[in-house]
Amino acid sequence: MADTLSIRLAQPGEAAAVARLHRAVRQACLPYLPDLHSSAEDLWFFRERVFPVCQVWVAGRDRLVGFCACRPGWIDHLYVEPDHHGRGLGSAFVAEAMKTQEELRLWVFQRNVAAIRFYEARGFQLVERTDGSRNEENEPEALYEWRKAS
C-alpha cells in the first residue's frame, strides 16, 4: 500500500527538522550504533554538509516522517520513521533518485538487514563489504550499486 504522503524538495530552513528525524530514526532503527554527536552537531552537519551538496527530498505534512539526500551517483541518506515503513515512502524516494541517474551507490551497515533487503529488492547489488574501520561508528558496512538497464 503506497503512503498517501507525497515527497517534495526540502527547503533550506528544514535542515533542523531533517537533523531531528535523522537522530530519531537512527535511535529507533539502529540502536547498536554509538551516539557520537550532539543534536547541535547533527544540525551543523545537515545545514553545512548535506544541504549544500545534496538534493534533499522530504515527506510529511505537519512534521517530517522521511527524507532522502542524494548527490550525483549517490544516495547519502534515506531515513523513514518506523511507523511509515512498508508504505511505499522509501520506494518513492529511491524512484526519485533513479529518475535522473544512470547509476547510484550507497553505503549500508551490514547489521541493517531490513535496509539491505529493501535495496536488493530495488535492484541494488553488493559491491564491497568493509570491516567498519573507514567509518566513524566502526561498524561493518556494505557498498551497494544500482545501474539503469540499457
Beta strands, then each sheet from edge to edge (+ up, - down):
strand 1: 7-9
strand 2: 55-60
strand 3: 64-71
strand 4: 74-80
strand 5: 103-109
strand 6: 125-129
strand 7: 141-147
sheet 1: 1+ 2- 3+ 4-
sheet 2: 5+ 7- 6+
end
